[in-house]
Amino acid sequence: MPIKIHDNLPARKLLQNEIVDVIDSSIAEKQDIRPLKFLLLNLMPKKLETEVQFARLLGASPLQIELTLMTTETYSPRNTKKEHLIEFYKTLDDINNNFYDVLIITGAPVETVPFQEVKYWNELKEIISWSSRNVFRRIGICWGAQALLKVLHNVEKHSMGKKLFGVFDHNLNQEKRYRLMQGFIDRFPMPVSRYTENKKDEIIQTGLDILAFSPSSGVGMVRCPKTKDLFILNHLEYDAITLKNEFLRDKSQNIKIDIPANYFPNDDISLEPINKWRPYAFLLFTNFINEVYQDVPFNFTKVSN
């Protein structure tokens, strides 16, 4: 089944070039099915890039997905034109009375900043509180996962001093074999790009389940057994060249940065990196979507806590 996005969204052409099934609004409205409604709170500076990354994963599902883009009203990034946000993005005021099957909160380049000092922190807390009433299930990515862990479970993030950067193998927790991880091998790669971490023992103390852990990069994926919210501390959605672009950007700004580990072939930055994690990204999101489809009521208008 295709993904339903705004007919004029620039990401549409990029997705169609990748042969991702995209459906026009006029056609979707004629189909007698109930699409799963996903809300993407996009906190990344490069909105278009992130839109494509997540729409690509959602569009691979056999179920129809209706994707709504959301941003914060408190702060708008300089990298995205205001006209783009006005035409394609919603704020909480716009959707306050709506219900969604899934809320995805992306990463954001603010992880070294204390939560309370992030410009849109109070608004984000309000959005998360709203989601407890109007959203069936949530996914957090990197800083988005850390924000959800803080607000919902009071799990703190901790500075590592140095950027954890590269592609690291993660081991599945064999004691927590959720259907969500069906089809995963025991060890799989995930791109990592962050200065902070969440401690394993602090997560376990809250009653949350650790699904994936790396001896080199720490906790990679966490789940709440009660709500089935998912916290992905790394970036399975990344393109092959995303870490390369981050590396070159930091180098150009004279920021001290190591070559991303286990990324460039033979650590040679002149060679193109290979995306070894994308199959697991597709698998994880397909499993997640199928699980939500089976669990969510057909007429979803209330979250049962």
N, C-alpha and C positions, 0 to 999 in steps of 0.2 A: 504494500500500500504506500502511497506517496505522502509527503509531508506538506501541510498547508501553511504557507507563509504569505505575507503581504505581496500582492501581485507586482508591485513596483519596486520591491526591495532589491538593491543592487546585488545582494548575495545570490539571488535567484539564478542569474546567468552563470555564475561560477559553479553552482551546484548542478545545473543542467549540463554543463561541460564535463562534469565528472560522472554523468549518467545517474545522478541521484534523482529519484522520482519526486517531482514537485507538482502539486495540483493547483489549478486556478480556483479562486474563491467561488466563482459562479458555478463551476462543476461540483465542488465539494458540497455546496448547499443543496444540490439536487440528489445527493446520495443519502439513502435512508439508513444511515448508520450513525452511531455516536462516536466521534473521534475522541481520542484522549487529548486533553488540553494541558499543554506544557507552558509554563511561564519561565522565561529565561531572564533573570536579573543580571544584566551584563555590566560588570564593574571594571572591565578591562579598557585601557585607553584606546586600543585599535578595535573598534566595535565590529567592523566588517569582517575582519579576520576571525574573531571569536564567533560571530554569527554563523559563518560557514563551518567552522569546526564542529559546533554542536548540532547544527541542522543536518550535517552529513551523517552523524551518528544516529540521530532520531529518524532520519529518512530511510535508514536501512531496515527498519522494523516492518514486519508484515501487516501491522496495524496502522490505521490512519492517525496521524498526529497533527494537531493544530497548535502552532507555535506562536506565542505572543512575546514580544520583546519588551523589557522593562528596564528603566534606569532610575537613578535617584534624582529627586528634584533639588536636593541641597547642593549638589556639586556636579558640574558637567566637565568632562575632560577636554583639553585643548586639541587633542588629536582627532576629534570627530566634529564635523560641521553641525552647527545648531539646527540647520534645516533638516538634516538626517534624523536627529533625535525627535524633532517636532512631528515629522511625518510618520516615522516608523515605531517610535517608542512610547510606552505608557509609563505613568507614575502611579503611585499608590492611590491618589485621588481618583484617577481614571478607572481603576479596576476594583475599587474598595468593596463593591457589592457582588463581585464575580466569584466563582468557585473554579478551582483548577485541580487537576489530578496530581500534578507534579510541579514543584518550584525548584529550579536550578539556580544556585548562587555561584557565580564564577569567582575566580581568583581576582586579586587586585594588587597593584604595586604599592601597598601600604603596610606590608607585614612587619617592617621594622618600627613602625609607629605604634605606640600603645593604643589599644582599642579606643579608649575614651578620647584620644586626641585626633582620631580620624574624623574628617570634616562631616561626613554623613553617618556617623556612628549611631546617633540617636534616631535618625530616620531608618537606618537598617534594623535597629532593635524593634522599631514600630512595625516594619514589614514582617519581621520574623514572628512577632506577636500576632499580627493579622493572619499569617500563614497557619498558625495553630488552629484557627477557626475556619479558614477558607481554602486550605490546601490539604490534599490527602497524604502526600508524601514529599519529602525534600531530599535534594542532593546538594552537597557543598563541595566545591573544588578548591584545593589549596587554601588561600586565605579565606575564601568563602566557607570552607569546611571548618577552619579554625574559628571563624565568627559564630557559626552555628553551634559548635562545641562549647564555646564560651557562654553564649546566651542561654542555650537549652540545658547544658550540663555543667556549667561553671568549670570547664577544663581550660587551663591556662596554656598559652603558647610561651615558648622559651627561646631566647636568642642563642644562636650558635656562634655568633661573632664572625664567622666566615660563611660565604654562600655555599650551600650544598647544591651541586650543579653537575648534571650528567644523566646517564641512563643506568638505573640500578635494578638488579634482579631482586624480586620479592618472593618470599616463600608464603604459600597458602597456609593458613591455620587449619591443620587437619582436624582439630576438635570442633571447628565451627564450619561445617560443610553446608552452608546455605545453598539452596537451589540457585541463588543469584550467581554463584561461582561455577555453576554447571558447565563443563567443557573446558575449564582452565586446567593447564598442567600445573604440577606442584610448584614450579618456579617460573615466573614470567617477568618481563622488563617493564619499567615505568620511567618516563622522564621526570626528573626532579629539578626544581629551580626555586629555592627559597633560602632565607636566612634564619628561619625559626623552625621549631619542632614542637611536637606534643609528646609528652613522656608516656611511655608504655604503662608504667605502674599507676600513674594518675588516671589514665583512661580505664584501666581494669577496675580501679576502685569505684568508679561511677556505675559499674554494671554494664558498660558498653562492651561489645565484642570486637576484637581486632581480627580482621579478615586476612590482612597481608602485612608482612613485616620483613624488613631488609636488615641484615647485620651491618650494612654500610650506611644506609640512609634512614633507618628507624621505621617507625610506624607509617604504613602507606595507605591503609584503607580500614575504616572503622564502621560499625553498624550498630544502631540501637535495636535491640531485640524486641522492644515493645512497639515502637512506631515504625520500624523498618526504614527509618531515615538512613541515608548513606553519606559518609564523609570520606571523600577521596582527597588525600593530602598531596597528591602529585597530579601529573598532567597526561593522562591517557589520550586526551583530545588533541594534543599537539600535532602539528604537521612535522614532516621530516626535517624542515629547515628552521623550525621555531627556535630551538636552542642555539643554532648557528647565528641567527639574526640577533639574539640576545647577547651572544658572545661578541660579535662584531660591533654592536651598539656600545657595549661597555668599554671595549678597547678604544673606540673612537672618542670616548669621553674621558679617556685616561683613568678609568676605574680599574683597580687591581683585580684581575679576574683570572682564574685558572681555566685551561682548556676543559670543556665539559667531559667528565669521565665516561669511558666506554661508549663514545659517541662517534667521533670522526674515525674512519678506518685508519688504523695504525697511528692514531693521534695526529694525523696529517690534515691540517685545516684546509688544504687545497682540494681534498677529496670530498665528494658529496656523502653526507650521512645517509644511512639506510633506516627507514621506519620499520622497526621490528616489533613495535608495540600496538600498531593499529588493529590487528586481528583481535586482540584482547579488548580493545576499546569497543569495537563493534559487538563483541560477544557480551561484554558486561552490560551495555546499554540495551541490547536486545533482550537479555535475561531480565533486566530491571523492568522494561516496558511490559513484557509478558506477565511478570509477577503483579504489577500494578493493575493490568487489565483483568486479571483473575480476582483480585482483592477488592477493587473499588466498586461501590454500588453504581448501578446504571444511572440513577438520578441522584447524583452526589450534590447535596446541599448542606451537609453538616459533618464535621469531624467528630468522631466518637473518641474521647480521651479516657 
